[in-house]
Amino acid sequence: MLKSLILMVLTVITAGVLAGCPSLWNSKVGEEAPGAGELYEKAEARFKDKDYPGAIEAYQRLRSAHPDFDKAPEVSMKIADATYESGDLEKAASAYLQFVELYPGHEEAARAKYQVAMCYFRQIKNTDLDSRAVMTAAERFKALRDNPDAGEWATKAGEKFDECMKKLAEKELYKARTYISMGKYKSARLAAKRVLEEYGKLGLDQEAEDLIKRIKGK
């Protein structure tokens, strides 16, 4: 009698456990989590399709799930690239800087530095705006231009540095013309002279000289 009672209790307990854990009825416990390679392929596909928000999400998921993935540097760079392409330039600059900090010796480090400068360069609108973006971009392009280990990115940075200098010169000419319209000839003359002294040989010397001649004696 006692034995029968014990068996009955065990049967009830076992039934309750199995009812509460349906997975025990199956040998397969849910689907297997996707591997790093699969996640990387999905992220790459989204990037290729220019689905940059989707690519960022996929790369970040990969980085969180597989921090030791052998392509971790590439993943970090792709997050920065996708952010840049999506137009969020401030976040992109931060992502590129993080890449350089984490992988200073990586072959993509020079490109990452170039892209940081481009994040500022793309914020340049026209000559009547604040020149801080131009100055910051110019400083970063110059540093990369002067880096003997930057290879092709040093050359590209040098070209962009010249563009920045020309934009700063154009701003000085803009200021000079504005000062002339206001009758502030001394300020106009100083602005035009800065073009010749600080931004010479960028194709704007003649215009600066003409402005100076125009207000001579005023």
C-alpha positions in Angstrom: 0.0 0.0 0.0 2.8 2.4 1.0 4.7 1.4 -2.2 1.7 2.2 -4.4 1.2 5.5 -2.7 4.8 6.5 -3.3 4.7 5.5 -7.0 1.5 7.6 -7.3 3.1 10.7 -5.8 6.2 10.3 -8.0 4.0 10.0 -11.1 2.1 13.2 -10.2 5.4 15.1 -9.6 7.0 13.9 -12.9 3.9 14.8 -14.8 3.9 18.3 -13.3 7.6 18.8 -14.2 7.1 17.7 -17.7 4.0 19.9 -18.1 6.0 22.9 -16.9 9.0 22.2 -19.2 7.7 21.2 -22.6 11.2 21.4 -24.0 11.9 18.2 -22.1 9.6 16.4 -24.5 11.9 17.3 -27.3 15.6 16.7 -27.7 15.9 20.0 -29.7 15.9 23.1 -27.4 15.0 25.9 -29.7 17.0 27.0 -32.7 20.7 27.4 -32.6 22.0 31.0 -32.4 23.5 32.2 -35.6 27.3 32.0 -35.8 29.7 34.9 -36.4 30.2 34.0 -40.0 26.5 34.0 -40.7 26.0 37.3 -38.9 28.9 38.9 -40.8 27.4 37.8 -44.2 24.1 39.3 -43.3 25.7 42.6 -42.2 27.8 42.7 -45.4 24.7 42.1 -47.5 22.9 45.0 -45.9 25.9 47.3 -46.3 26.1 46.3 -50.0 22.4 47.0 -50.4 23.0 50.5 -48.8 20.7 49.6 -45.9 23.1 51.4 -43.6 20.9 51.5 -40.5 20.3 47.8 -40.9 24.0 47.2 -41.5 24.9 49.1 -38.4 22.4 47.1 -36.3 23.8 43.8 -37.7 27.4 44.7 -37.2 26.8 45.8 -33.7 24.9 42.6 -32.9 27.8 40.6 -34.3 30.3 42.6 -32.2 28.3 42.1 -29.0 27.7 38.4 -29.6 31.2 37.5 -30.8 33.7 40.0 -29.4 36.6 37.7 -30.3 35.6 37.4 -33.9 38.7 37.3 -36.1 37.3 40.1 -38.3 36.6 42.4 -35.3 38.6 45.3 -36.8 36.7 45.1 -40.1 33.4 45.1 -38.2 34.4 48.2 -36.3 35.4 50.0 -39.5 32.3 48.9 -41.3 30.2 50.4 -38.5 32.0 53.7 -38.9 31.6 53.6 -42.7 27.9 52.8 -42.5 27.4 55.6 -40.0 29.3 58.0 -42.3 27.2 56.9 -45.3 24.0 57.4 -43.4 25.0 61.0 -42.8 25.5 61.0 -39.1 28.9 62.7 -39.3 29.5 63.3 -35.6 28.9 59.7 -34.7 30.9 58.6 -37.7 33.9 60.7 -36.5 33.7 59.1 -33.1 33.5 55.6 -34.6 36.6 56.2 -36.8 38.5 57.7 -33.8 37.6 54.6 -31.8 38.9 52.4 -34.5 42.2 54.2 -34.6 42.5 54.0 -30.8 41.7 50.2 -30.8 43.8 49.3 -33.9 46.5 51.9 -34.4 48.7 49.6 -36.4 45.9 48.3 -38.7 46.2 48.8 -42.4 43.0 50.8 -42.3 44.1 53.2 -39.6 45.3 55.8 -42.2 41.9 55.6 -44.0 40.1 56.0 -40.7 42.1 59.2 -39.9 41.3 60.5 -43.4 37.6 59.7 -42.8 37.6 61.6 -39.5 38.8 64.7 -41.4 36.2 64.1 -44.1 33.5 64.1 -41.4 34.4 67.7 -40.7 35.0 68.6 -44.4 31.5 67.5 -45.3 30.1 70.0 -42.7 31.6 72.9 -44.7 28.8 74.7 -46.4 29.9 78.1 -47.8 32.1 81.1 -47.1 29.7 82.9 -44.8 29.6 80.2 -42.2 31.8 79.5 -39.2 35.2 78.4 -40.3 35.8 76.0 -37.4 34.8 73.0 -39.4 37.3 74.0 -42.2 40.1 74.6 -39.7 39.5 71.3 -37.9 39.4 69.4 -41.2 42.5 71.2 -42.4 44.4 70.4 -39.3 43.6 66.7 -39.5 44.3 66.5 -43.3 47.7 68.2 -42.7 48.6 65.8 -39.9 47.9 62.8 -42.2 49.6 64.5 -45.2 52.8 64.8 -43.1 52.6 61.2 -41.9 55.3 59.2 -43.8 53.5 55.9 -43.1 50.1 57.0 -44.5 50.8 56.0 -48.1 48.1 56.9 -50.6 46.0 58.5 -47.8 48.7 61.1 -47.3 48.4 62.1 -50.9 44.7 62.3 -50.7 44.9 64.2 -47.5 47.3 66.7 -49.1 44.8 67.4 -51.9 42.0 67.9 -49.4 44.2 70.2 -47.3 44.7 72.4 -50.3 40.9 72.5 -50.8 40.5 73.6 -47.2 43.1 76.3 -47.6 41.3 77.6 -50.7 38.0 77.7 -48.8 39.6 79.7 -46.1 41.0 82.1 -48.7 37.6 82.4 -50.3 36.2 83.4 -46.9 38.8 86.1 -46.6 37.8 87.4 -50.0 34.2 87.3 -49.0 35.0 89.3 -45.9 37.0 91.8 -48.0 34.1 92.4 -50.4 31.7 92.7 -47.5 33.9 95.3 -45.8 34.1 97.3 -49.0 30.4 97.4 -49.3 30.3 98.7 -45.8 33.0 101.3 -46.4 35.4 99.6 -44.0 38.4 99.8 -46.4 41.1 99.1 -43.9 39.5 95.9 -42.8 38.9 95.0 -46.4 42.6 95.6 -47.2 43.7 93.4 -44.3 41.4 90.5 -45.4 42.7 90.7 -49.0 46.3 90.8 -47.8 45.7 87.6 -45.7 44.8 85.9 -48.9 48.2 86.7 -50.4 50.3 86.1 -47.3 48.6 83.0 -45.8 46.8 81.4 -48.7 49.0 82.3 -51.7 49.3 80.3 -54.9 45.8 78.8 -54.6 44.4 80.6 -57.6 43.0 83.6 -55.8 46.0 85.9 -55.7 44.9 88.0 -58.7 41.5 88.6 -57.2 43.0 89.7 -53.9 45.4 92.0 -55.7 42.6 93.5 -57.7 40.6 94.2 -54.5 43.6 95.9 -52.9 44.1 98.1 -56.0 40.4 99.0 -56.1 40.5 100.5 -52.6 43.9 102.1 -52.9 43.9 105.5 -51.2 40.6 104.9 -49.4 
